[in-house]
Amino acid sequence: MISTGTIFQREINAYFLSPIAYVVIAVFMVFSGYFFSVMLGLTQESTLRYSLAYTQFILSILTPVITMRLFAEEYKTGTIEPLMTAPVTDFAVVFGKFLSAWALYNIMIAPTAFYIIFLAWVGSPDYGAIIASYVGLILMGGLFVAIGLLVSAVTKNQIVAAVIGIVALLILLVIGLASTGNEGWFYSCLSYIGTYDHWDTFTKGIIDTRDVVYYGSFTALLIFIAVRIVESRRWR
Amino acid sequence: MIKVEQLAKRYADVYAVDHISFEVNQGEILGLLGPNGAGKTTTMRILTCYMPATSGTATVDGYDVFRDSINVRKQIGYLPENVPLYPEMRVKEYLTFRAKLKRVSYRERKLKIDECIEKCRIKEVQNQIIGTLSKGYRQRVGLADTLVHDPKILILDEPTIGLDPNQIRQVRQLIKELGEKHTILLSTHILPEVEMLCGRVIIINKGKIVAMDTPSNLESQLKGGSNIVLEVRGNGEKIKNALSSIKGVKKVVWHDKGEVNNFAVEAEKGMDIREDIFSNIVKNNGVIREMKQVVVTLEEVFHQITTQEQEVIT
């Protein structure tokens, strides 16, 4: 656990010592701000619900950019060797990296709190729905980061890690989006696997255990697989 | 301290390390010598628990590298080839990170880091960003990292590669000093380094150990006697016979160039026949223009062993 903290600290520092953190945060703010103002103008409703639907799309593209360097960079520069020959467990390394990327994700979405202040100023938003939306955003972020982390653990190339991560997240979004409202076991399966439906419940102001379990268990599974992948170097 | 038995590592059908066994005793500096691709790095990676062996066992300070990996890693300071470091960190920050990772307690940390900075002479760059450092400094930062948790064993993979001659000298000096306190296993393909630093050498080629001894023993074993090269003016035939009759001469090779003759005389091990050669040639009315004793260096030994040449160097 101590080493997880050590790794977390180093990774967070690395994010803010490189341009990645600033670029990602800036890009996110530009697009989320744009969608917020457009949706507010269109609907004239003091809610975050509509703009957040687009936010998921932006996050699908930006989160892999955050996670792409986690392992790929270490493989490429060879720093993985001193790291893994230090007395740390594979889990501590993977989990520390996961937490740091997740933390950066949360820092990235934090400035959207300004929109709430703005909404409170011009209207009377439903705070319950907003809090639920943020719980959803944070949980979804965990899943997105875990996917990006997993992809980064299998490649030496950061660009490849980012592209595969983005594609994987978009597929998850699209299969959820496309199958929502369709009948039959096939579509209900797809919409369960996809992220869209689970996320939608949160934006309505409902924190459903099923959705929390979906995000939590999916994230845990992916972290577990990532640990195994990092570990697999020792069996090959 | 390190005990390796029948260790093997196979990639597809090729053995990178082919059932090798050796031991490193406490307090010694052991050199792993071999051409590129001989299996040095693979051996070290197995010992540092970075990758597993296909078969065989290795124990470090009594802990098995496969089963007790965390304990092994606590005993080892490992400097990988090319010294990978995080370029965006500052030197002291990096060492603090490594010390934490290696579980140096909070109270000792500052002291230990300062000690390593002192020892590796990187005080003047301790607040610099690693990415801006020269190769020599990076190497020493890497060494400081290996020392920070005060390990019993240091495993250094080609510690002087890519440095300029002055830096090589400094790093070697440093390793020599470290050898007084730590057990060191280092790999290299630079021969004078082994002669200077190591108490014992293992020569490894194509994954197999081909020789294991002290550097001086290896030299004397392999040269199989001393060689003397001569350039003599006089009657070649007569001089050749005279040389052959000297006690202790094993072989005389004669190159006839007319007026001036070249000879290569091979003597038995441990015999100094230079004075006999002189008097015999003078007796036969020869004039010595040149006489040179060929000393076999570790370089030649290495070359011979790894290329498996049977003939003796003239």
Chai-1 contact restraints between the chains, C-beta under 6 A:
chainA,res_idxA,chainB,res_idxB,connection_type,confidence,min_distance_angstrom,max_distance_angstrom,comment,restraint_id
A,S3,B,L101,contact,1.0,0.0,6.0,A-B,restraint_1
A,T6,B,K100,contact,1.0,0.0,6.0,A-B,restraint_2
A,T6,B,L101,contact,1.0,0.0,6.0,A-B,restraint_3
A,R10,B,F97,contact,1.0,0.0,6.0,A-B,restraint_4
A,A14,B,E88,contact,1.0,0.0,6.0,A-B,restraint_5
A,L17,B,E88,contact,1.0,0.0,6.0,A-B,restraint_6
A,T77,B,P84,contact,1.0,0.0,6.0,A-B,restraint_7
A,G78,B,P84,contact,1.0,0.0,6.0,A-B,restraint_8
A,T79,B,P84,contact,1.0,0.0,6.0,A-B,restraint_9
A,T79,B,Y86,contact,1.0,0.0,6.0,A-B,restraint_10
A,E81,B,Y50,contact,1.0,0.0,6.0,A-B,restraint_11
A,E81,B,P80,contact,1.0,0.0,6.0,A-B,restraint_12
A,M84,B,Y50,contact,1.0,0.0,6.0,A-B,restraint_13
A,T85,B,T48,contact,1.0,0.0,6.0,A-B,restraint_14
A,T85,B,Y50,contact,1.0,0.0,6.0,A-B,restraint_15
A,T85,B,R73,contact,1.0,0.0,6.0,A-B,restraint_16
A,T85,B,Y78,contact,1.0,0.0,6.0,A-B,restraint_17
A,A86,B,L101,contact,1.0,0.0,6.0,A-B,restraint_18
A,A86,B,K102,contact,1.0,0.0,6.0,A-B,restraint_19
A,P87,B,I70,contact,1.0,0.0,6.0,A-B,restraint_20
A,P87,B,R73,contact,1.0,0.0,6.0,A-B,restraint_21
A,P87,B,K74,contact,1.0,0.0,6.0,A-B,restraint_22
A,V88,B,L101,contact,1.0,0.0,6.0,A-B,restraint_23
A,R234,B,P52,contact,1.0,0.0,6.0,A-B,restraint_24
